[in-house]
């Protein structure tokens, strides 16, 4: 009996010492909850230093081209590891050298060792989101309602900045600033070191994911005005929408041009490559626009059943998922179709929602049946398929010969 009491007392003493040390190292703004890997007996600490920014869709222009970080190694479609994060699908993963960062709907932000799949840290205290973080200069910028800068190695909060509403888009890091849209109709540029607002530009509606290229910030803004009819029949509600594409100077937010389509723009943000801005409209109109990045003039448009997928651009080819269960390859200069790849229709509506990723001549994307595909980028020929435990909504991230993606089963997958 005495031995049992002694053991319990020793455990309590250790817990007390660990707890005291834990609280002493917390940031004075927020606390960080450190949890253990469910499959490992220890937590791994990273010592990485980020030499180049990493963010949603590979870069600030959102091209989805991962050649710069793919390592020149083409994955074979085998499971390297998987890690359980949430009961719902986590947001898109971002890889910064030896760590994978992503935000979950319920359990906060995670950093997972990219090689081993072992937990580095988990911050549960700053809210949840399905957006993707941006990683630069040893900081991770995440937008769960407010915009946070957190230490990439420890998960502790460096600064927090509030907007007039919620920061629900994925931040972009470029030209020494963090750019992000807010539900208060503003596009913001933040100082990444202090969290101070450098400038903001007011638009007509909620600002979604932005793209940055060639000294300009490109953003879509969508406004909905709903007049609710009397009674229970919502089909009688009157919904008026307005949406525009803005091109702004990265230094001060001055407006260069505005494009106003006849249709409502998609909630997916713009993509910029080779002097062209690509943006699609919503499900009801299904038009993909190619705009001159300098003037906003229409270069071409193509009627295509666009889903919530954003295009990837590589080798003068645009790759985009569709509501009709296809992945399309289009000529980036003309919009002409090169090939299309069909997937099996799922019980969930939406078609191919996952935004494709390009690396080393291969296109990677997921479908709502839980399949990750690897296709030859030139021909659309299938290389391999990996089946996850749930639907795949998020965009894959390709780094050093590994494809990372999150699934509807709540797991983060690493495929080599």
KEKE-3310 file (N, C-alpha, C; in steps of 0.2 Angstrom, whole numbers, plus 5000, padded with zeros to 4 digits):
npx = (5004:5010:5020:5012:5006:5018:5022:5011:5012:5025:5022:5013:5021:5030:5022:5018:5030:5032:5021:5023:5034:5030:5020:5028:5035:5026:5018:5014:5002:4994:4991:4999:4994:5002:5002:5003:5009:4999:5004:5017:5029:5036:5038:5043:5055:5057:5071:5071:5075:5067:5070:5063:5047:5033:5016:4998:4994:5007:5014:5014:5008:4999:5000:5001:5011:5024:5037:5049:5051:5049:5060:5063:5060:5049:5034:5029:5017:5014:5010:5018:5016:5003:4993:4982:4971:4959:4941:4934:4938:4954:4962:4970:4987:5003:5020:5035:5051:5056:5044:5026:5012:4996:4978:4965:4947:4942:4952:4962:4979:4992:5008:5018:5031:5038:5045:5044:5031:5028:5021:5025:5021:5005:4993:4979:4973:4970:4959:4950:4950:4947:4956:4972:4988:5002:5019:5034:5050:5052:5040:5023:5008:4992:4974:4962:4948:4954:4970:4985:5002:5013:5026:5036:5043:5039:5026:5020:5012:5016:5011:4995:4982:4967:4953:4939:4930:4930:4945:4946:4952:4966:4982:4994:5012:5023:5034:5039:5027:5012:4998:4980:4963:4947:4931:4926:4925:4938:4954:4970:4986:4999:5013:5025:5032:5028:5014:5007:4996:4999:4993:4976:4963:4947:4933:4919:4914:4915:4932:4941:4953:4969:4980:4997:5008:5021:5022:5009:4994:4981:4964:4948:4931:4916:4899:4884:4867:4853:4835:4823:4809:4792:4785:4788:4794:4809:4813:4807:4815:4824:4839:4853:4868:4885:4901:4918:4935:4950:4964:4979:4992:5006:5013:5006:4992:4985:4973:4974:4967:4949:4939:4923:4913:4899:4893:4892:4907:4918:4921:4934:4950:4960:4972:4989:4999:5013:5009:4995:4979:4969:4953:4937:4919:4904:4895:4883:4886:4898:4910:4927:4939:4952:4962:4971:4985:4990:4981:4968:4959:4949:4956:4953:4939:4931:4919:4916:4913:4916:4921:4924:4937:4953:4964:4979:4995:5007:5020:5014:5001:4985:4977:4962:4949:4932:4914:4908:4914:4927:4944:4952:4963:4969:4975:4985:4986:4976:4964:4960:4955:4966:4966:4956:4952:4942:4933:4925:4908:4903:4894:4893:4889:4897:4908:4925:4933:4945:4960:4971:4989:5005:5020:5036:5031:5020:5003:4993:4979:4963:4948:4930:4927:4938:4950:4967:4975:4988:4993:5000:5006:5006:4999:4988:4987:4985:4995:4996:4985:4980:4970:4962:4954:4943:4933:4942:4945:4954:4969:4983:5000:5016:5032:5049:5049:5037:5019:5008:4992:4976:4962:4944:4942:4949:4962:4980:4989:5004:5012:5023)
npy = (4994:5006:5007:5009:5022:5029:5029:5035:5048:5052:5052:5063:5073:5074:5078:5090:5097:5097:5104:5116:5121:5121:5132:5142:5145:5150:5160:5177:5181:5170:5153:5137:5122:5107:5091:5073:5062:5050:5038:5037:5037:5049:5067:5076:5088:5101:5109:5117:5130:5142:5145:5150:5156:5147:5142:5141:5133:5132:5144:5163:5167:5157:5146:5132:5125:5114:5112:5118:5114:5100:5091:5084:5071:5058:5053:5036:5031:5025:5022:5032:5037:5041:5052:5055:5068:5075:5074:5078:5084:5090:5106:5112:5105:5113:5113:5116:5114:5102:5100:5099:5109:5113:5118:5113:5109:5107:5104:5114:5120:5111:5105:5094:5082:5080:5070:5059:5058:5061:5070:5087:5100:5105:5118:5122:5133:5144:5145:5137:5132:5130:5135:5137:5139:5151:5150:5158:5165:5158:5159:5155:5159:5161:5160:5159:5166:5179:5185:5177:5176:5163:5155:5144:5134:5131:5133:5144:5159:5174:5186:5194:5199:5209:5210:5219:5209:5192:5184:5173:5168:5161:5166:5176:5177:5189:5201:5205:5207:5201:5196:5196:5193:5199:5197:5209:5217:5221:5221:5217:5222:5216:5219:5207:5205:5213:5213:5224:5234:5238:5243:5245:5240:5244:5235:5228:5218:5203:5197:5185:5172:5178:5182:5185:5193:5200:5213:5216:5214:5202:5200:5193:5199:5197:5200:5197:5201:5197:5196:5192:5182:5182:5169:5151:5147:5146:5148:5159:5169:5184:5185:5195:5197:5203:5204:5206:5207:5213:5222:5227:5239:5232:5239:5250:5248:5254:5256:5247:5241:5235:5221:5217:5204:5198:5187:5178:5177:5163:5157:5152:5159:5170:5165:5167:5168:5170:5183:5183:5182:5170:5166:5159:5157:5155:5139:5141:5147:5144:5148:5151:5163:5171:5184:5199:5203:5215:5225:5220:5216:5205:5190:5178:5167:5152:5141:5130:5116:5122:5117:5119:5119:5126:5132:5124:5129:5125:5123:5130:5125:5123:5116:5110:5106:5099:5101:5091:5079:5078:5081:5094:5098:5112:5123:5136:5148:5150:5143:5132:5114:5101:5088:5077:5070:5057:5054:5043:5045:5052:5050:5062:5078:5089:5086:5086:5093:5095:5105:5104:5098:5102:5093:5090:5085:5078:5077:5079:5075:5075:5065:5064:5052:5048:5045:5048:5054:5051:5059:5058:5073:5078:5070:5065:5052:5039:5036:5031:5026:5031:5026:5034:5035:5043:5056:5067:5083:5093:5102:5094:5094:5095:5089:5086:5073:5068:5067:5076:5076:5080:5071:5067:5058:5063:5062:5066:5063:5055:5052:5042)
npz = (5000:5005:4995:4983:4986:4987:4973:4967:4972:4967:4954:4953:4958:4947:4937:4942:4941:4927:4923:4929:4922:4909:4909:4912:4900:4892:4879:4882:4876:4872:4876:4873:4868:4871:4864:4862:4850:4843:4839:4843:4855:4859:4858:4844:4841:4830:4821:4811:4798:4789:4772:4761:4758:4761:4755:4753:4738:4733:4730:4731:4720:4718:4709:4710:4706:4711:4708:4712:4725:4725:4724:4713:4714:4709:4717:4721:4725:4737:4754:4766:4779:4790:4800:4813:4815:4817:4818:4807:4790:4789:4785:4770:4769:4772:4769:4777:4774:4785:4792:4793:4791:4797:4798:4808:4808:4822:4831:4832:4827:4819:4819:4811:4810:4794:4789:4798:4803:4816:4830:4832:4837:4844:4844:4852:4856:4849:4840:4827:4809:4791:4782:4774:4781:4780:4778:4784:4787:4799:4805:4807:4799:4802:4800:4810:4812:4819:4813:4816:4821:4823:4832:4822:4827:4840:4842:4849:4852:4843:4838:4837:4827:4824:4813:4805:4804:4801:4797:4784:4773:4765:4769:4760:4758:4753:4745:4757:4765:4773:4765:4766:4765:4772:4780:4782:4771:4767:4760:4767:4771:4780:4792:4794:4805:4816:4816:4813:4803:4787:4775:4770:4759:4754:4748:4738:4745:4754:4755:4747:4745:4741:4727:4723:4713:4702:4708:4711:4720:4718:4720:4724:4727:4734:4736:4743:4744:4752:4752:4762:4759:4764:4775:4774:4762:4755:4742:4737:4741:4738:4730:4727:4719:4718:4711:4710:4703:4709:4706:4714:4720:4727:4737:4742:4741:4731:4718:4703:4693:4690:4688:4682:4681:4672:4678:4694:4703:4707:4724:4725:4725:4714:4701:4696:4682:4670:4666:4666:4673:4680:4683:4690:4688:4697:4701:4694:4682:4676:4670:4664:4666:4658:4661:4656:4666:4667:4663:4665:4655:4645:4639:4635:4637:4644:4643:4656:4667:4681:4697:4715:4713:4711:4698:4692:4686:4673:4662:4651:4652:4659:4673:4679:4691:4689:4690:4683:4686:4681:4677:4669:4656:4649:4636:4642:4636:4626:4630:4624:4624:4630:4635:4645:4661:4668:4683:4694:4698:4714:4729:4736:4731:4719:4711:4705:4717:4724:4722:4709:4710:4703:4699:4693:4680:4683:4688:4703:4711:4721:4724:4728:4731:4739:4733:4728:4714:4702:4688:4671:4666:4653:4645:4652:4656:4668:4681:4694:4708:4724:4738:4751:4768:4767:4759:4748:4749:4750:4743:4737:4743:4737:4741:4742:4736:4741:4743:4751:4759:4766:4772:4772:4782:4793:4794:4791:4777:4770:4755:4746)
capx = (5000:5014:5023:5007:5006:5024:5022:5006:5015:5030:5019:5010:5027:5033:5016:5018:5036:5031:5016:5025:5039:5025:5017:5033:5037:5020:5018:5009:4996:4990:4994:4999:4993:5006:4999:5007:5008:4995:5007:5023:5030:5039:5037:5049:5056:5061:5076:5072:5075:5064:5074:5059:5040:5028:5010:4993:4995:5014:5017:5010:5004:4994:5001:5000:5017:5029:5044:5055:5052:5047:5066:5065:5058:5042:5032:5026:5010:5014:5009:5024:5013:4997:4992:4975:4971:4952:4935:4932:4943:4958:4963:4976:4994:5009:5026:5041:5057:5055:5037:5019:5008:4989:4973:4959:4940:4940:4958:4967:4984:4996:5015:5019:5037:5037:5049:5042:5024:5027:5019:5030:5016:4998:4990:4972:4970:4969:4954:4950:4948:4949:4960:4979:4993:5008:5025:5040:5054:5052:5033:5017:5003:4986:4968:4956:4945:4959:4976:4990:5009:5015:5032:5036:5046:5036:5018:5018:5009:5020:5006:4988:4979:4960:4950:4933:4926:4934:4950:4944:4955:4973:4986:5000:5017:5027:5037:5040:5021:5007:4991:4974:4956:4943:4924:4923:4926:4944:4960:4975:4993:5002:5020:5025:5036:5024:5007:5004:4993:5003:4988:4970:4959:4940:4930:4912:4911:4920:4938:4943:4960:4972:4986:5002:5013:5024:5021:5002:4989:4974:4959:4941:4927:4909:4894:4877:4861:4847:4829:4820:4802:4787:4783:4794:4797:4815:4814:4805:4819:4827:4846:4857:4875:4890:4907:4923:4942:4954:4972:4981:4999:5008:5016:5001:4985:4982:4970:4976:4961:4944:4935:4917:4910:4891:4891:4896:4914:4919:4924:4941:4954:4963:4979:4992:5005:5015:5005:4988:4975:4964:4947:4931:4913:4901:4892:4877:4888:4904:4915:4934:4941:4959:4963:4977:4987:4992:4975:4961:4956:4948:4960:4949:4935:4930:4913:4918:4909:4920:4919:4927:4944:4957:4968:4987:4998:5013:5022:5009:4995:4981:4974:4957:4944:4926:4908:4906:4918:4933:4950:4953:4970:4968:4980:4984:4986:4970:4959:4958:4956:4971:4964:4952:4952:4936:4933:4919:4904:4902:4887:4893:4889:4903:4913:4932:4934:4952:4964:4977:4996:5009:5027:5040:5028:5014:4997:4990:4972:4959:4941:4926:4927:4943:4955:4972:4977:4994:4992:5005:5004:5006:4994:4982:4987:4985:5001:4994:4979:4980:4964:4962:4949:4938:4934:4948:4943:4960:4974:4989:5006:5022:5038:5055:5047:5031:5013:5004:4985:4971:4956:4938:4942:4952:4969:4985:4993:5010:5012:5029)
capy = (5000:5012:5008:5012:5029:5033:5029:5040:5054:5053:5054:5070:5078:5075:5082:5097:5101:5098:5109:5123:5123:5122:5138:5148:5146:5152:5167:5181:5182:5164:5147:5132:5115:5102:5084:5068:5058:5044:5032:5038:5038:5055:5072:5077:5095:5103:5114:5120:5137:5143:5149:5153:5156:5141:5144:5138:5132:5132:5151:5168:5168:5152:5142:5125:5122:5113:5110:5121:5110:5093:5087:5080:5064:5057:5047:5029:5030:5021:5026:5033:5037:5045:5055:5057:5075:5078:5070:5081:5085:5096:5111:5110:5105:5117:5110:5120:5110:5096:5101:5100:5113:5113:5120:5108:5112:5107:5103:5119:5120:5106:5104:5087:5080:5078:5063:5053:5059:5062:5077:5092:5103:5106:5123:5121:5139:5150:5144:5132:5135:5125:5138:5135:5144:5152:5149:5162:5168:5155:5160:5152:5164:5157:5165:5157:5172:5184:5183:5175:5174:5159:5152:5138:5128:5129:5134:5149:5165:5180:5192:5193:5205:5208:5214:5221:5203:5186:5182:5167:5166:5159:5172:5175:5181:5191:5207:5207:5208:5196:5199:5192:5196:5199:5197:5216:5219:5224:5217:5219:5220:5216:5219:5201:5205:5216:5213:5231:5235:5243:5247:5241:5242:5242:5232:5228:5212:5198:5196:5178:5170:5182:5180:5191:5192:5205:5219:5217:5209:5201:5197:5193:5201:5194:5203:5195:5204:5193:5199:5186:5182:5180:5162:5146:5145:5150:5149:5165:5174:5187:5186:5199:5197:5207:5201:5209:5206:5219:5222:5233:5239:5228:5244:5255:5246:5258:5252:5247:5240:5231:5218:5215:5200:5197:5181:5179:5174:5158:5158:5151:5165:5170:5162:5172:5165:5173:5189:5181:5181:5165:5166:5156:5159:5149:5133:5142:5150:5139:5151:5152:5169:5173:5192:5202:5205:5223:5229:5217:5215:5198:5187:5172:5164:5146:5138:5123:5115:5123:5116:5123:5118:5131:5129:5124:5131:5123:5122:5133:5121:5125:5110:5112:5101:5101:5098:5085:5073:5078:5085:5096:5101:5117:5128:5142:5154:5150:5140:5126:5108:5097:5082:5077:5063:5056:5050:5040:5050:5050:5051:5069:5082:5094:5084:5086:5099:5096:5109:5100:5101:5099:5093:5085:5082:5074:5081:5076:5078:5070:5065:5064:5045:5046:5043:5052:5052:5054:5058:5061:5080:5080:5066:5063:5045:5037:5033:5027:5029:5029:5027:5036:5033:5047:5060:5072:5090:5098:5102:5091:5098:5090:5091:5081:5066:5065:5070:5077:5079:5079:5067:5067:5054:5067:5060:5069:5057:5056:5047:5042)
capz = (5000:5005:4989:4979:4988:4985:4966:4965:4974:4962:4947:4954:4958:4940:4933:4944:4939:4920:4922:4930:4917:4903:4910:4912:4894:4887:4877:4886:4873:4872:4878:4868:4871:4868:4864:4860:4844:4845:4837:4845:4863:4861:4853:4840:4840:4824:4821:4804:4797:4783:4768:4757:4760:4758:4757:4749:4731:4732:4730:4732:4714:4718:4703:4711:4703:4716:4705:4716:4732:4724:4725:4707:4715:4708:4721:4718:4727:4743:4760:4770:4786:4791:4807:4814:4817:4818:4816:4801:4786:4791:4780:4766:4772:4770:4771:4777:4775:4789:4795:4789:4795:4794:4803:4808:4810:4829:4836:4831:4822:4820:4816:4811:4807:4788:4787:4802:4804:4823:4832:4834:4842:4843:4847:4852:4860:4845:4836:4821:4803:4786:4778:4774:4784:4776:4783:4782:4792:4806:4808:4803:4799:4802:4800:4813:4814:4819:4810:4821:4819:4828:4831:4818:4831:4846:4841:4853:4848:4842:4838:4835:4824:4823:4807:4807:4804:4801:4792:4783:4767:4766:4769:4755:4760:4747:4745:4764:4769:4773:4762:4767:4765:4778:4779:4783:4764:4766:4759:4772:4771:4787:4794:4797:4811:4821:4815:4811:4796:4782:4772:4768:4753:4755:4742:4738:4749:4757:4751:4747:4744:4736:4724:4723:4707:4698:4711:4712:4723:4715:4725:4722:4732:4733:4740:4743:4747:4752:4754:4764:4758:4770:4775:4774:4756:4753:4735:4735:4743:4732:4731:4722:4720:4715:4713:4706:4703:4710:4705:4718:4721:4734:4742:4746:4740:4726:4713:4696:4688:4693:4683:4685:4676:4672:4683:4701:4704:4712:4730:4724:4723:4707:4700:4691:4679:4664:4664:4665:4679:4679:4689:4687:4690:4702:4698:4689:4675:4674:4665:4667:4663:4657:4661:4656:4672:4668:4661:4667:4649:4644:4634:4633:4642:4642:4647:4658:4673:4686:4704:4719:4712:4708:4693:4693:4679:4672:4655:4647:4653:4665:4675:4684:4692:4686:4693:4680:4688:4676:4678:4662:4654:4644:4634:4646:4631:4622:4633:4621:4628:4628:4637:4651:4664:4671:4689:4696:4702:4721:4732:4738:4725:4718:4706:4707:4721:4725:4717:4707:4711:4698:4701:4689:4675:4686:4691:4708:4714:4724:4722:4733:4733:4743:4728:4726:4707:4699:4680:4667:4664:4645:4641:4656:4657:4675:4684:4700:4712:4731:4741:4758:4771:4767:4753:4747:4747:4750:4738:4739:4743:4735:4744:4742:4734:4745:4742:4758:4758:4771:4770:4775:4788:4798:4794:4786:4773:4767:4750:4743)
cpx = (5004:5018:5019:5007:5012:5024:5017:5009:5021:5028:5016:5016:5030:5028:5017:5024:5035:5026:5018:5030:5035:5023:5022:5035:5032:5021:5013:5003:4991:4994:4994:4999:4997:5003:5004:5005:5004:4999:5014:5024:5034:5037:5043:5050:5060:5066:5077:5072:5072:5068:5069:5052:5037:5021:5005:4994:5002:5018:5012:5005:4999:4994:5000:5006:5023:5036:5050:5056:5051:5054:5067:5063:5051:5039:5029:5019:5009:5014:5015:5022:5007:4996:4985:4975:4964:4947:4932:4939:4947:4959:4969:4983:4999:5015:5032:5047:5054:5048:5031:5015:5001:4984:4967:4953:4939:4946:4963:4973:4989:5003:5017:5026:5036:5040:5046:5035:5023:5026:5025:5026:5009:4995:4983:4969:4968:4963:4955:4948:4949:4953:4967:4983:4998:5014:5031:5043:5054:5045:5028:5011:4996:4980:4962:4952:4949:4965:4982:4997:5011:5022:5032:5039:5042:5028:5016:5016:5015:5016:5000:4985:4971:4958:4943:4928:4931:4939:4949:4947:4962:4978:4992:5005:5022:5029:5037:5033:5017:5000:4986:4968:4952:4936:4921:4924:4933:4949:4966:4982:4996:5010:5021:5029:5032:5017:5003:5001:4997:4998:4982:4966:4952:4937:4923:4909:4917:4926:4940:4951:4963:4978:4991:5007:5015:5022:5014:4999:4983:4970:4952:4937:4920:4904:4887:4872:4855:4841:4825:4812:4798:4786:4789:4797:4803:4816:4811:4809:4823:4835:4850:4864:4879:4897:4912:4930:4946:4961:4974:4989:5001:5010:5011:4994:4982:4979:4973:4971:4956:4940:4929:4913:4902:4889:4895:4902:4914:4922:4931:4944:4957:4970:4982:4998:5006:5010:4998:4985:4970:4959:4941:4925:4910:4898:4886:4879:4894:4908:4922:4936:4949:4960:4970:4979:4988:4986:4968:4957:4955:4952:4957:4944:4932:4924:4915:4914:4913:4917:4922:4935:4947:4962:4976:4989:5005:5014:5016:5002:4991:4977:4968:4952:4937:4920:4906:4910:4924:4938:4952:4960:4968:4974:4979:4984:4979:4964:4957:4960:4961:4969:4959:4952:4946:4937:4926:4914:4903:4895:4887:4893:4895:4908:4920:4933:4941:4956:4970:4984:5000:5016:5030:5036:5022:5009:4994:4984:4968:4952:4937:4924:4933:4950:4960:4975:4983:4993:4998:5002:5003:5000:4987:4982:4988:4992:5000:4988:4980:4973:4964:4955:4943:4938:4940:4945:4949:4964:4980:4995:5012:5028:5043:5052:5041:5025:5010:4997:4981:4965:4950:4938:4946:4960:4973:4989:4999:5011:5019:5030)
cpy = (5006:5013:5011:5020:5033:5034:5035:5047:5056:5056:5061:5075:5079:5079:5089:5101:5102:5104:5116:5125:5125:5129:5144:5150:5149:5159:5171:5183:5176:5158:5142:5125:5110:5095:5079:5064:5052:5038:5032:5039:5045:5060:5075:5085:5097:5109:5117:5127:5138:5147:5152:5152:5150:5143:5140:5138:5134:5139:5156:5169:5162:5147:5135:5121:5121:5111:5113:5118:5103:5089:5083:5072:5063:5051:5042:5028:5025:5025:5026:5033:5041:5047:5057:5064:5077:5073:5072:5082:5091:5100:5108:5110:5110:5114:5115:5116:5103:5096:5102:5104:5113:5115:5115:5112:5112:5107:5108:5118:5115:5107:5097:5086:5077:5072:5058:5053:5059:5069:5081:5097:5104:5112:5123:5128:5145:5149:5139:5135:5129:5129:5135:5140:5146:5152:5153:5165:5165:5156:5157:5157:5160:5161:5162:5163:5178:5181:5183:5174:5170:5156:5145:5132:5126:5130:5140:5155:5171:5186:5190:5199:5204:5212:5216:5215:5197:5186:5175:5164:5164:5164:5170:5180:5183:5199:5210:5209:5202:5199:5194:5196:5195:5199:5204:5220:5222:5219:5220:5217:5221:5216:5212:5200:5208:5215:5219:5231:5240:5247:5242:5244:5240:5240:5232:5223:5209:5197:5189:5178:5175:5179:5186:5189:5199:5212:5221:5212:5208:5198:5198:5195:5200:5197:5200:5199:5200:5196:5193:5187:5180:5172:5158:5144:5149:5151:5155:5171:5177:5188:5190:5199:5201:5205:5205:5206:5212:5218:5228:5233:5236:5233:5248:5253:5250:5254:5253:5246:5236:5228:5216:5211:5200:5192:5182:5175:5168:5160:5156:5157:5164:5166:5166:5168:5168:5179:5188:5179:5176:5165:5163:5159:5154:5144:5135:5144:5146:5142:5153:5158:5169:5181:5194:5205:5212:5227:5227:5215:5207:5195:5182:5170:5157:5143:5131:5123:5116:5121:5121:5123:5124:5128:5128:5125:5129:5122:5124:5129:5123:5118:5112:5107:5104:5098:5092:5079:5072:5082:5087:5099:5106:5121:5134:5148:5155:5147:5133:5119:5104:5090:5083:5070:5063:5052:5048:5045:5047:5052:5058:5073:5087:5092:5083:5093:5100:5100:5105:5103:5098:5099:5088:5081:5077:5079:5076:5079:5073:5070:5064:5057:5043:5044:5049:5050:5055:5053:5061:5068:5082:5076:5064:5056:5044:5034:5028:5030:5026:5030:5028:5033:5037:5052:5065:5078:5094:5097:5099:5096:5093:5093:5085:5074:5063:5070:5070:5079:5077:5075:5068:5063:5057:5066:5065:5063:5060:5051:5047:5038)
cpz = (5000:4998:4983:4980:4986:4977:4964:4966:4969:4956:4948:4955:4951:4936:4935:4941:4931:4919:4923:4925:4911:4904:4910:4905:4889:4885:4881:4883:4873:4874:4873:4871:4867:4869:4861:4854:4846:4843:4840:4852:4864:4856:4850:4840:4834:4825:4814:4804:4790:4778:4763:4759:4757:4760:4752:4742:4729:4732:4731:4726:4713:4712:4704:4708:4709:4714:4710:4723:4731:4725:4719:4708:4714:4713:4717:4720:4733:4749:4764:4777:4785:4798:4808:4818:4820:4816:4810:4797:4788:4784:4776:4770:4769:4773:4771:4779:4779:4793:4791:4794:4792:4800:4802:4810:4818:4833:4835:4826:4824:4816:4816:4807:4800:4786:4791:4803:4812:4824:4834:4839:4840:4847:4846:4854:4855:4839:4830:4815:4798:4781:4778:4777:4778:4781:4780:4788:4799:4809:4804:4804:4797:4803:4803:4816:4814:4815:4816:4817:4825:4827:4828:4822:4837:4846:4846:4849:4848:4842:4836:4832:4822:4817:4809:4807:4804:4795:4790:4776:4769:4765:4763:4758:4754:4748:4753:4768:4769:4771:4764:4767:4771:4776:4780:4776:4763:4764:4763:4770:4778:4787:4797:4804:4817:4821:4814:4804:4792:4778:4771:4763:4754:4748:4743:4743:4752:4753:4752:4746:4739:4733:4723:4717:4704:4701:4712:4716:4720:4719:4722:4728:4730:4738:4738:4747:4747:4755:4756:4763:4764:4769:4775:4768:4754:4746:4732:4737:4737:4734:4725:4724:4716:4716:4708:4708:4704:4709:4709:4719:4727:4739:4746:4745:4735:4721:4706:4691:4692:4687:4686:4680:4677:4677:4689:4701:4709:4718:4730:4722:4716:4707:4695:4688:4672:4662:4663:4672:4677:4685:4686:4691:4694:4698:4693:4682:4672:4668:4668:4662:4663:4656:4660:4663:4673:4667:4664:4661:4648:4638:4631:4639:4639:4646:4649:4665:4679:4693:4708:4718:4709:4703:4695:4686:4679:4665:4650:4647:4659:4666:4680:4685:4690:4690:4690:4680:4683:4679:4670:4662:4648:4642:4638:4642:4628:4625:4630:4625:4625:4629:4643:4654:4668:4678:4690:4700:4709:4723:4735:4731:4725:4713:4709:4711:4723:4720:4716:4709:4705:4701:4696:4684:4677:4689:4697:4710:4717:4722:4728:4735:4737:4739:4727:4719:4706:4691:4677:4664:4657:4642:4645:4658:4665:4676:4690:4704:4720:4734:4749:4761:4771:4761:4753:4744:4746:4744:4741:4739:4742:4737:4745:4741:4737:4744:4749:4756:4765:4768:4774:4781:4794:4798:4789:4783:4770:4762:4747:4737)
residu = (UNK:UNK:UNK:UNK:UNK:UNK:UNK:UNK:UNK:UNK:UNK:UNK:UNK:UNK:UNK:UNK:UNK:UNK:UNK:UNK:UNK:UNK:UNK:UNK:UNK:UNK:UNK:UNK:UNK:UNK:UNK:UNK:UNK:UNK:UNK:UNK:UNK:UNK:UNK:UNK:UNK:UNK:UNK:UNK:UNK:UNK:UNK:UNK:UNK:UNK:UNK:UNK:UNK:UNK:UNK:UNK:UNK:UNK:UNK:UNK:UNK:UNK:UNK:UNK:UNK:UNK:UNK:UNK:UNK:UNK:UNK:UNK:UNK:UNK:UNK:UNK:UNK:UNK:UNK:UNK:UNK:UNK:UNK:UNK:UNK:UNK:UNK:UNK:UNK:UNK:UNK:UNK:UNK:UNK:UNK:UNK:UNK:UNK:UNK:UNK:UNK:UNK:UNK:UNK:UNK:UNK:UNK:UNK:UNK:UNK:UNK:UNK:UNK:UNK:UNK:UNK:UNK:UNK:UNK:UNK:UNK:UNK:UNK:UNK:UNK:UNK:UNK:UNK:UNK:UNK:UNK:UNK:UNK:UNK:UNK:UNK:UNK:UNK:UNK:UNK:UNK:UNK:UNK:UNK:UNK:UNK:UNK:UNK:UNK:UNK:UNK:UNK:UNK:UNK:UNK:UNK:UNK:UNK:UNK:UNK:UNK:UNK:UNK:UNK:UNK:UNK:UNK:UNK:UNK:UNK:UNK:UNK:UNK:UNK:UNK:UNK:UNK:UNK:UNK:UNK:UNK:UNK:UNK:UNK:UNK:UNK:UNK:UNK:UNK:UNK:UNK:UNK:UNK:UNK:UNK:UNK:UNK:UNK:UNK:UNK:UNK:UNK:UNK:UNK:UNK:UNK:UNK:UNK:UNK:UNK:UNK:UNK:UNK:UNK:UNK:UNK:UNK:UNK:UNK:UNK:UNK:UNK:UNK:UNK:UNK:UNK:UNK:UNK:UNK:UNK:UNK:UNK:UNK:UNK:UNK:UNK:UNK:UNK:UNK:UNK:UNK:UNK:UNK:UNK:UNK:UNK:UNK:UNK:UNK:UNK:UNK:UNK:UNK:UNK:UNK:UNK:UNK:UNK:UNK:UNK:UNK:UNK:UNK:UNK:UNK:UNK:UNK:UNK:UNK:UNK:UNK:UNK:UNK:UNK:UNK:UNK:UNK:UNK:UNK:UNK:UNK:UNK:UNK:UNK:UNK:UNK:UNK:UNK:UNK:UNK:UNK:UNK:UNK:UNK:UNK:UNK:UNK:UNK:UNK:UNK:UNK:UNK:UNK:UNK:UNK:UNK:UNK:UNK:UNK:UNK:UNK:UNK:UNK:UNK:UNK:UNK:UNK:UNK:UNK:UNK:UNK:UNK:UNK:UNK:UNK:UNK:UNK:UNK:UNK:UNK:UNK:UNK:UNK:UNK:UNK:UNK:UNK:UNK:UNK:UNK:UNK:UNK:UNK:UNK:UNK:UNK:UNK:UNK:UNK:UNK:UNK:UNK:UNK:UNK:UNK:UNK:UNK:UNK:UNK:UNK:UNK:UNK:UNK:UNK:UNK:UNK:UNK:UNK:UNK:UNK:UNK:UNK:UNK:UNK:UNK:UNK:UNK:UNK:UNK:UNK:UNK:UNK:UNK:UNK:UNK:UNK:UNK:UNK:UNK:UNK:UNK:UNK:UNK:UNK:UNK:UNK:UNK:UNK:UNK:UNK:UNK:UNK:UNK:UNK:UNK:UNK:UNK:UNK:UNK:UNK:UNK:UNK:UNK:UNK:UNK:UNK)
# end
